[in-house]
Amino acid sequence: MELVVGLHSDPAVMEFLTGGKAQARSDVVEKVLPAFTRDYPDRGAWAAFEKESGAFAGWFALSPVAGHDRTVVDLGYRLCTAVWGRGLATEGARALIDKAFGELGVERIVADTMTVNVRSRRVLEAVGLRYVRTFFGEWPETIPGAEHGDVDYALDRSEWAAR
């Protein structure tokens, strides 16, 4: 629990989610962690650890998408800054994509991020998701970069199978 609280308190990790503001410990404990098991028990969230040191590196998740059946999931991840740039996001995302299509009966994986979140966009593209659209959603608080919108990415089972 404390590892996830720490991750959600890192300004760099939260830059494109809250403008760098730490997520309140109570929100992580009462909302984020319970959602990992309550909202998608057979899809899931996975803790990531560094192979060499065994240190906590972050989390990856396949979550339900509002308005869709269980064959559509959202790919998400949040990693500690200490592991940025080392390929862990790509490795973890690729593993979850393979699990989703290979074991869980998923037909479509979607993901979204801020247009200006270049690192996350690179990961999504590296694992085979394709750009779908730019949109301007509602933010509880406007954060830097929001004026450029958000981007949707997607990968269908047929695209994954053809790779």
Backbone as CSV, one residue per row, in Angstrom:
resi,resn,N_x,N_y,N_z,CA_x,CA_y,CA_z,C_x,C_y,C_z
1,MET,0.818,-1.184,0.000,0.000,0.000,0.000,0.867,1.255,0.000
2,GLU,1.859,1.291,0.860,2.698,2.490,0.953,3.483,2.730,-0.331
3,LEU,3.810,1.670,-1.049,4.532,1.827,-2.313,3.665,2.550,-3.341
4,VAL,2.393,2.199,-3.395,1.481,2.857,-4.337,1.208,4.287,-3.889
5,VAL,1.057,4.505,-2.598,0.881,5.871,-2.083,2.078,6.727,-2.478
6,GLY,3.281,6.193,-2.316,4.485,6.931,-2.699,4.526,7.229,-4.186
7,LEU,4.163,6.257,-5.001,4.131,6.443,-6.450,3.170,7.564,-6.823
8,HIS,1.999,7.564,-6.216,0.972,8.560,-6.517,1.261,9.912,-5.865
9,SER,2.346,9.997,-5.129,2.768,11.259,-4.513,3.907,11.921,-5.265
10,ASP,4.477,11.240,-6.245,5.621,11.768,-6.989,5.136,12.780,-8.030
11,PRO,5.588,14.042,-7.933,5.130,15.072,-8.875,5.400,14.727,-10.339
12,ALA,6.522,14.094,-10.631,6.830,13.737,-12.020,5.876,12.658,-12.532
13,VAL,5.568,11.688,-11.691,4.646,10.617,-12.070,3.242,11.184,-12.311
14,MET,2.855,12.150,-11.511,1.501,12.697,-11.570,1.357,13.890,-12.520
15,GLU,2.438,14.266,-13.199,2.425,15.461,-14.052,1.260,15.490,-15.034
16,PHE,1.017,14.410,-15.734,-0.017,14.395,-16.771,-1.361,13.875,-16.260
17,LEU,-1.476,13.734,-14.953,-2.721,13.287,-14.337,-3.332,14.372,-13.459
18,THR,-2.471,15.029,-12.696,-2.950,16.052,-11.755,-2.163,17.348,-11.861
19,GLY,-1.326,17.460,-12.857,-0.460,18.630,-12.957,0.697,18.562,-11.977
20,GLY,0.961,17.374,-11.445,2.074,17.181,-10.522,1.673,17.164,-9.060
21,LYS,0.399,17.377,-8.774,-0.066,17.343,-7.383,-0.145,15.895,-6.909
22,ALA,0.290,15.683,-5.685,0.205,14.345,-5.091,-1.256,13.956,-4.919
23,GLN,-1.544,12.697,-5.159,-2.880,12.198,-4.872,-2.948,11.931,-3.380
24,ALA,-3.995,12.363,-2.749,-4.131,12.207,-1.302,-4.025,10.735,-0.912
25,ARG,-3.323,10.487,0.184,-3.173,9.120,0.688,-4.536,8.455,0.853
26,SER,-5.497,9.202,1.395,-6.834,8.639,1.610,-7.478,8.223,0.289
27,ASP,-7.254,8.972,-0.787,-7.795,8.592,-2.096,-7.169,7.296,-2.601
28,VAL,-5.860,7.172,-2.417,-5.178,5.954,-2.863,-5.692,4.754,-2.073
29,VAL,-5.779,4.906,-0.753,-6.186,3.802,0.117,-7.667,3.461,-0.047
30,GLU,-8.515,4.487,-0.158,-9.962,4.257,-0.175,-10.554,4.100,-1.573
31,LYS,-9.848,4.579,-2.608,-10.410,4.520,-3.963,-9.550,3.716,-4.935
32,VAL,-8.284,4.072,-5.053,-7.423,3.450,-6.061,-7.219,1.964,-5.781
33,LEU,-6.711,1.636,-4.612,-6.416,0.234,-4.304,-7.660,-0.652,-4.309
34,PRO,-8.770,-0.240,-3.685,-9.965,-1.089,-3.766,-10.469,-1.278,-5.198
35,ALA,-10.307,-0.256,-6.035,-10.759,-0.370,-7.429,-9.988,-1.445,-8.181
36,PHE,-8.723,-1.630,-7.830,-7.926,-2.657,-8.508,-8.560,-4.039,-8.381
37,THR,-9.182,-4.338,-7.273,-9.792,-5.656,-7.094,-11.302,-5.635,-7.309
38,ARG,-11.961,-4.569,-6.913,-13.417,-4.503,-7.004,-13.905,-4.327,-8.442
39,ASP,-13.299,-3.418,-9.172,-13.836,-3.033,-10.474,-13.462,-3.970,-11.613
40,TYR,-12.393,-4.693,-11.475,-12.017,-5.591,-12.565,-11.219,-6.775,-12.056
41,PRO,-11.880,-7.627,-11.259,-11.173,-8.757,-10.656,-10.623,-9.775,-11.651
42,ASP,-11.292,-9.969,-12.785,-10.774,-10.964,-13.725,-9.994,-10.322,-14.866
43,ARG,-9.784,-9.063,-14.812,-8.914,-8.374,-15.768,-7.634,-8.059,-15.015
44,GLY,-7.680,-7.091,-14.136,-6.644,-6.987,-13.151,-5.655,-5.861,-13.204
45,ALA,-4.947,-5.797,-12.103,-3.846,-4.866,-11.907,-2.662,-5.676,-11.402
46,TRP,-1.492,-5.319,-11.864,-0.284,-6.042,-11.508,0.771,-5.075,-11.006
47,ALA,1.390,-5.422,-9.904,2.539,-4.658,-9.420,3.745,-5.067,-10.249
48,ALA,4.601,-4.100,-10.531,5.823,-4.371,-11.300,7.026,-4.175,-10.392
49,PHE,7.985,-5.077,-10.518,9.209,-5.009,-9.727,10.408,-5.134,-10.656
50,GLU,11.482,-4.432,-10.314,12.704,-4.522,-11.115,13.275,-5.930,-11.014
51,LYS,13.716,-6.464,-12.138,14.288,-7.810,-12.156,15.561,-7.882,-11.329
52,GLU,16.427,-6.888,-11.483,17.740,-6.927,-10.827,17.647,-6.755,-9.317
53,SER,16.949,-5.712,-8.879,16.945,-5.372,-7.455,15.716,-5.863,-6.706
54,GLY,14.644,-6.153,-7.427,13.394,-6.529,-6.773,12.618,-5.341,-6.244
55,ALA,13.092,-4.123,-6.525,12.435,-2.910,-6.033,11.120,-2.671,-6.771
56,PHE,10.154,-2.127,-6.058,8.868,-1.775,-6.649,9.092,-0.776,-7.775
57,ALA,8.508,-1.050,-8.938,8.686,-0.188,-10.106,7.402,0.521,-10.513
58,GLY,6.244,0.042,-10.047,4.978,0.669,-10.406,3.891,-0.364,-10.603
59,TRP,2.885,-0.002,-11.376,1.790,-0.933,-11.644,1.313,-0.824,-13.087
60,PHE,0.666,-1.902,-13.533,0.024,-1.987,-14.844,-1.391,-2.486,-14.603
61,ALA,-2.334,-2.102,-15.474,-3.715,-2.543,-15.282,-4.453,-2.691,-16.601
62,LEU,-5.382,-3.620,-16.602,-6.383,-3.764,-17.654,-7.716,-3.498,-16.975
63,SER,-8.348,-2.405,-17.319,-9.578,-2.022,-16.633,-10.754,-1.947,-17.594
64,PRO,-11.974,-2.059,-17.050,-13.153,-1.987,-17.902,-13.312,-0.584,-18.487
65,VAL,-14.000,-0.516,-19.611,-14.263,0.760,-20.270,-15.762,1.021,-20.191
66,ALA,-16.138,2.149,-19.621,-17.553,2.501,-19.479,-18.256,2.461,-20.835
67,GLY,-19.433,1.859,-20.847,-20.228,1.797,-22.064,-19.870,0.657,-23.001
68,HIS,-18.921,-0.184,-22.595,-18.512,-1.320,-23.426,-18.650,-2.612,-22.632
69,ASP,-18.739,-3.720,-23.347,-18.770,-5.005,-22.655,-17.350,-5.385,-22.229
70,ARG,-17.218,-6.553,-21.666,-15.950,-6.972,-21.069,-14.881,-7.335,-22.086
71,THR,-15.209,-7.279,-23.370,-14.206,-7.583,-24.386,-13.371,-6.363,-24.759
72,VAL,-13.697,-5.218,-24.170,-12.926,-3.991,-24.397,-12.320,-3.578,-23.063
73,VAL,-11.003,-3.386,-23.041,-10.320,-2.981,-21.813,-9.416,-1.787,-22.077
74,ASP,-9.162,-1.066,-21.010,-8.253,0.070,-21.046,-6.911,-0.366,-20.467
75,LEU,-5.847,-0.091,-21.181,-4.494,-0.385,-20.714,-3.973,0.833,-19.967
76,GLY,-3.541,0.629,-18.737,-2.987,1.722,-17.951,-1.726,1.291,-17.242
77,TYR,-0.908,2.261,-16.887,0.318,1.973,-16.153,0.796,3.243,-15.474
78,ARG,1.520,3.050,-14.407,2.140,4.148,-13.676,3.439,3.596,-13.101
79,LEU,4.551,4.225,-13.460,5.861,3.711,-13.054,6.668,4.746,-12.285
80,CYS,7.482,4.260,-11.369,8.392,5.112,-10.601,9.407,5.758,-11.548
81,THR,9.762,6.991,-11.271,10.703,7.705,-12.143,12.052,7.002,-12.223
82,ALA,12.417,6.255,-11.215,13.713,5.560,-11.213,13.837,4.549,-12.349
83,VAL,12.712,4.092,-12.894,12.772,3.097,-13.974,12.412,3.676,-15.339
84,TRP,12.135,4.960,-15.395,11.801,5.575,-16.680,12.975,5.441,-17.648
85,GLY,12.657,5.242,-18.903,13.679,5.187,-19.942,14.420,3.866,-20.036
86,ARG,13.971,2.862,-19.305,14.662,1.568,-19.300,13.865,0.465,-19.986
87,GLY,12.752,0.818,-20.608,11.972,-0.160,-21.353,10.943,-0.932,-20.555
88,LEU,10.811,-0.648,-19.264,9.877,-1.407,-18.437,8.424,-1.140,-18.829
89,ALA,8.093,0.094,-19.170,6.716,0.399,-19.583,6.356,-0.397,-20.830
90,THR,7.266,-0.434,-21.781,7.028,-1.182,-23.017,6.919,-2.675,-22.728
91,GLU,7.822,-3.197,-21.929,7.811,-4.625,-21.590,6.522,-5.015,-20.872
92,GLY,6.134,-4.227,-19.883,4.919,-4.530,-19.127,3.662,-4.393,-19.961
93,ALA,3.586,-3.337,-20.763,2.413,-3.135,-21.615,2.288,-4.264,-22.631
94,ARG,3.399,-4.658,-23.204,3.387,-5.755,-24.185,2.894,-7.052,-23.523
95,ALA,3.357,-7.323,-22.311,2.935,-8.537,-21.599,1.433,-8.519,-21.319
96,LEU,0.898,-7.363,-20.931,-0.534,-7.281,-20.666,-1.358,-7.410,-21.939
97,ILE,-0.873,-6.850,-23.024,-1.569,-6.991,-24.309,-1.643,-8.466,-24.696
98,ASP,-0.531,-9.168,-24.566,-0.516,-10.598,-24.891,-1.460,-11.383,-23.983
99,LYS,-1.497,-11.034,-22.710,-2.397,-11.704,-21.770,-3.854,-11.412,-22.126
100,ALA,-4.154,-10.166,-22.429,-5.533,-9.773,-22.740,-6.071,-10.527,-23.947
101,PHE,-5.293,-10.549,-25.020,-5.743,-11.221,-26.238,-5.554,-12.734,-26.169
102,GLY,-4.490,-13.175,-25.531,-4.173,-14.598,-25.504,-4.914,-15.408,-24.471
103,GLU,-5.328,-14.774,-23.359,-5.940,-15.523,-22.265,-7.299,-15.016,-21.808
104,LEU,-7.561,-13.732,-21.970,-8.743,-13.143,-21.339,-9.922,-12.907,-22.278
105,GLY,-9.792,-13.256,-23.542,-10.908,-13.080,-24.464,-11.192,-11.645,-24.859
106,VAL,-10.230,-10.780,-24.694,-10.394,-9.370,-25.052,-10.370,-9.234,-26.574
107,GLU,-11.198,-8.339,-27.091,-11.256,-8.075,-28.532,-10.635,-6.733,-28.906
108,ARG,-10.574,-5.808,-27.939,-10.037,-4.473,-28.230,-9.410,-3.894,-26.970
109,ILE,-8.234,-3.320,-27.135,-7.548,-2.618,-26.047,-7.481,-1.147,-26.430
110,VAL,-7.841,-0.297,-25.490,-7.767,1.139,-25.708,-6.880,1.762,-24.640
111,ALA,-6.411,2.955,-24.920,-5.630,3.718,-23.948,-5.744,5.181,-24.330
112,ASP,-5.596,6.039,-23.348,-5.570,7.464,-23.645,-4.541,8.140,-22.760
113,THR,-4.066,9.262,-23.238,-3.112,10.064,-22.491,-3.214,11.497,-22.987
114,MET,-2.563,12.391,-22.297,-2.527,13.769,-22.776,-1.697,13.828,-24.051
115,THR,-2.091,14.676,-24.971,-1.349,14.854,-26.220,0.120,15.143,-25.947
116,VAL,0.403,15.923,-24.911,1.779,16.337,-24.614,2.580,15.285,-23.851
117,ASN,1.971,14.166,-23.497,2.683,13.111,-22.771,3.420,12.223,-23.784
118,VAL,4.510,12.745,-24.288,5.264,12.098,-25.365,5.780,10.724,-24.952
119,ARG,6.257,10.574,-23.728,6.792,9.277,-23.284,5.722,8.185,-23.341
120,SER,4.556,8.482,-22.822,3.492,7.482,-22.822,3.022,7.185,-24.243
121,ARG,2.947,8.196,-25.078,2.556,7.974,-26.474,3.558,7.060,-27.179
122,ARG,4.834,7.245,-26.897,5.859,6.377,-27.502,5.668,4.927,-27.080
123,VAL,5.355,4.723,-25.805,5.122,3.359,-25.318,3.931,2.744,-26.045
124,LEU,2.826,3.474,-26.109,1.625,2.943,-26.756,1.891,2.579,-28.210
125,GLU,2.621,3.424,-28.902,2.945,3.148,-30.303,3.924,1.976,-30.427
126,ALA,4.872,1.887,-29.505,5.866,0.805,-29.549,5.230,-0.571,-29.362
127,VAL,4.138,-0.630,-28.603,3.489,-1.924,-28.355,2.359,-2.211,-29.339
128,GLY,2.210,-1.359,-30.343,1.282,-1.651,-31.425,-0.048,-0.930,-31.416
129,LEU,-0.312,-0.111,-30.399,-1.564,0.633,-30.434,-1.448,1.736,-31.481
130,ARG,-2.564,2.016,-32.140,-2.562,3.052,-33.169,-3.355,4.260,-32.683
131,TYR,-2.911,5.418,-33.114,-3.600,6.669,-32.802,-4.994,6.626,-33.417
132,VAL,-6.004,7.018,-32.624,-7.385,7.039,-33.103,-7.881,8.468,-33.282
133,ARG,-7.690,9.301,-32.248,-8.212,10.662,-32.326,-7.641,11.529,-31.212
134,THR,-7.773,12.822,-31.410,-7.503,13.804,-30.363,-8.856,14.308,-29.885
135,PHE,-9.007,14.457,-28.592,-10.271,14.953,-28.049,-9.990,15.894,-26.883
136,PHE,-10.999,16.639,-26.516,-10.886,17.588,-25.423,-11.931,17.223,-24.382
137,GLY,-11.487,16.513,-23.360,-12.384,16.054,-22.310,-12.477,17.052,-21.174
138,GLU,-13.283,16.706,-20.222,-13.464,17.525,-19.028,-12.428,17.132,-17.978
139,TRP,-11.748,18.100,-17.436,-10.782,17.879,-16.363,-11.339,18.505,-15.090
140,PRO,-11.198,17.825,-13.949,-11.645,18.430,-12.685,-10.929,19.762,-12.436
141,GLU,-9.651,19.789,-12.771,-8.848,21.009,-12.709,-8.028,21.060,-13.984
142,THR,-7.947,22.236,-14.584,-7.136,22.368,-15.789,-5.667,22.288,-15.399
143,ILE,-4.923,21.454,-16.102,-3.498,21.315,-15.827,-2.714,21.707,-17.071
144,PRO,-1.445,22.063,-16.910,-0.641,22.438,-18.072,-0.644,21.339,-19.133
145,GLY,-0.862,21.739,-20.370,-0.915,20.804,-21.479,-2.326,20.423,-21.879
146,ALA,-3.301,20.667,-21.007,-4.692,20.298,-21.301,-5.226,21.022,-22.533
147,GLU,-4.664,22.182,-22.817,-5.129,22.942,-23.982,-4.832,22.225,-25.302
148,HIS,-3.957,21.232,-25.266,-3.631,20.443,-26.461,-4.503,19.192,-26.585
149,GLY,-5.313,18.931,-25.577,-6.227,17.799,-25.605,-5.595,16.491,-25.171
150,ASP,-6.364,15.451,-25.366,-5.950,14.085,-25.059,-6.005,13.276,-26.345
151,VAL,-5.339,12.142,-26.336,-5.328,11.276,-27.508,-5.783,9.876,-27.124
152,ASP,-6.572,9.290,-27.999,-7.006,7.904,-27.855,-6.157,7.025,-28.757
153,TYR,-5.843,5.841,-28.248,-5.134,4.814,-29.008,-5.933,3.530,-28.891
154,ALA,-5.759,2.616,-29.842,-6.477,1.339,-29.798,-5.695,0.257,-30.530
155,LEU,-5.991,-0.973,-30.150,-5.451,-2.156,-30.818,-6.537,-3.221,-30.793
156,ASP,-6.898,-3.731,-31.963,-7.893,-4.792,-32.060,-7.200,-6.152,-32.118
157,ARG,-7.937,-7.169,-31.705,-7.402,-8.533,-31.710,-6.834,-8.904,-33.084
158,SER,-7.529,-8.551,-34.153,-7.070,-8.916,-35.500,-5.733,-8.254,-35.830
159,GLU,-5.538,-7.022,-35.377,-4.259,-6.332,-35.601,-3.148,-7.019,-34.815
160,TRP,-3.457,-7.387,-33.574,-2.482,-8.078,-32.722,-2.097,-9.419,-33.338
161,ALA,-3.090,-10.163,-33.824,-2.832,-11.491,-34.390,-2.015,-11.417,-35.679
162,ALA,-2.136,-10.321,-36.403,-1.443,-10.173,-37.689,0.001,-9.709,-37.551
163,ARG,0.411,-9.363,-36.376,1.772,-8.814,-36.206,2.849,-9.853,-36.337
